[in-house]
Amino acid sequence: MKLYLPLDSAAVALGADEIAQAIHLHAKSKGIELELVRNGSRGMVFLEPMAEVETPAGRMAFGPLTLADVPALFGDLAAHPKALGLTDDLPWMRAQTRLTFARVGVIDPLSMADYRAQGGLTGLTRALAMAKAEIVAEVTNSGLRGRGGAGFPTGIKWKTVSDAQADRKYIVCNADEGDSATFADRMLMEGDPLTLIEGMIIAGLATGATKGFVYIRSEYPIAIDVMQKAVVLAQAEGVLGASVMGSGHAFDIEIRVGAGAYVCGEETSLLNSLEGKRGVVRAKPPLPALEGFMGKPTVVNNVISLASVPVIFEKGAEHYKNFGLGRSRGTIPLQIAGNVKFGGLYEIAFGLSLGEIVDTIAGGTASGRPVKAVQVGGPLGAYFPRALFDTPFGYEEFAGKEGLIGHAGLTVFDDTADMLSQARFAMEFCAIESCGKCTPCRIGAVRGTETIDRIAKGDAAAIPLLTDLCNTMKSGSLCALGGFTPYPVLSALTHFPDDFNAMKEAAE
Amino acid sequence: MLDSATLSARLEEILYAHKDMEGSLLPILHAVQADFGYVPPEALPIIAKDLNITRAEAHGVMSFYHDFREKPAGRHVLKLCRAEACQAMGGDRVAAHAQKALGLDWHETSADGAVTLDPIFCLGLCACGPAAMLDGKLIGRLDEARIDAIIGDIK
């Protein structure tokens, strides 16, 4: 009997390890021959821990499981109280376009045979037969933009590094996924780490870099463990090393662990951290593409950007580019989080409206109360009210509404949320996490918290002061931490003015 | 108190294991903390000398990152997520309950050395919040009853 149960952090946090243990014990006591694969999550966090049983008709899903549901997995499956039907037929799965996440939850993350059987290494094999410039052109033609949040065209970044002359070049994968509501990087690394490795090798071929680093935040112990094992596996299989798949091209990867600094998700701060320094932001120019890690030309890309590269080479740039809208091409893994009925990861072409995502896919709030606000793009993203739910999900579309899609995380809040508190938290968080290098961020965040406290006490004169401060932070900060903290603050103030007036009315 | 011979012997092993690594300071500090539970202040000058950086630089790096401790933590470390997705599911309420039940503020350790309470900003469990980490183990859908059960177990 073959069973799948995720090793994904969310599944584990909801009891998957205990369920796995119970499955083993039960099989042993009944003398049943069992193969239990710990896979990635299919992304339906609301159904975790979710087990799948392989049947002649396909994989059948069961969840959310408790220990009491384990024995019935070995009985009449159709009669199981948590039976959900075939995984591929679940509405959540059927409506998605899974390109980057095609193998996540499907394969054993640490099986090269599974990986190859599901199209793995096809993209790399194709890239190995191409010239450097052709590889860069393929990425440029796919329309892929940085999935970390900045949305910079990946092909252009690669070209800059490719054209630079240097004795050494590096590929750095930014896996410092610190934004609340985002977990796509984590799920990808836990569920299909070889895809990330394959994408990094292709980046190496395109630019002439022979060494890669994956900088993973320390808050992700399972992702660190899976990635370390995947690197060892890829080295043993000759995919990484002195001659990638026997091609004569060298490429190797080292896993590095962060140390709890949010700002290290910013690329120049990450590079300093990787060099063993304080995670202080660097002024640009010089661009990391020209002077990055140890002063050498460096590609710094987000996990999802790099992990989307293999499928672009497997299916062709045209195939990828045909999904999406406007200048947002391809697919985006939406991460639906916070107070939602159906939370999890949902990969789909750009272009869905915010309302469709929140009301239909997420099914509204878990509390059953009305949705008040959705923060899109993490702690530095704007709060959207229902009035803006017609905004299509795309880089320019969100920028046009004074927001950002960031790393595509969405946090839903019900009507009990107090937007003044949320604005205050944004400033407080910026003050805690500021690297301290530039004044608008270091001092501005502290003054911002104090100014919001004045507003809370009924001092309406502090409102223009807050707006003014936000403008200073926006245009005067060195990086996105200070520069984007005004997004949640000003959006809360603009769209939910009542929450900033309540105390004043009480005072009068 | 840490015996200085043990410290320098173990430090030497750690430094040797990292000698060919580019930008090795963070991996070294992680290894030291994994061994000793914190980064002993006596270790910094030795690390600095080995890497040919100043003691001030070594101290600056260590104190910049939230993960590195100057003092040992309690026997158990409870980290509660304070970020937005967990807030949307009542994380602040649950955190206040934990602080009250333990009688601790953030970053404090109980007098009997049983538990340290730390804030954490995101464990990537944003679709099953409020989230926590207890001694490295992940916990989702936390509520007051679960906090009481955890405290009962570790106290």
Interface residues (C-beta under 8 A of the other chain):
Chain A: S9 A10 V12 A13 L14 V45 F46 E48 E177 G178 D179 S180 A181 T182 F183 R186 S218 E219 Y220 P221 I222 R256 V257 G258 A259 G260 A261 Y262 S273 L274 E275 G276 K277 R278 G279 V280 F293 M294 Q335 I336 A337 G338 N339 V340 G343 G344 L345 A366 Q375 G378 P379 G409 T411 V412 F413 D414 A417 Q422 F425 F429 E433 C435
Chain B: E22 G23 S24 L25 L26 P27 L29 H30 L51 E57 G60 V61 F64 Y65 H66 D67 F68 A83 E84 A85 C86 Q87 A88 M89 I120 F121 C122 L123 G124 L125 C126 A127 C128 G129 A131 M133 G136 L138 I139 G140 R141
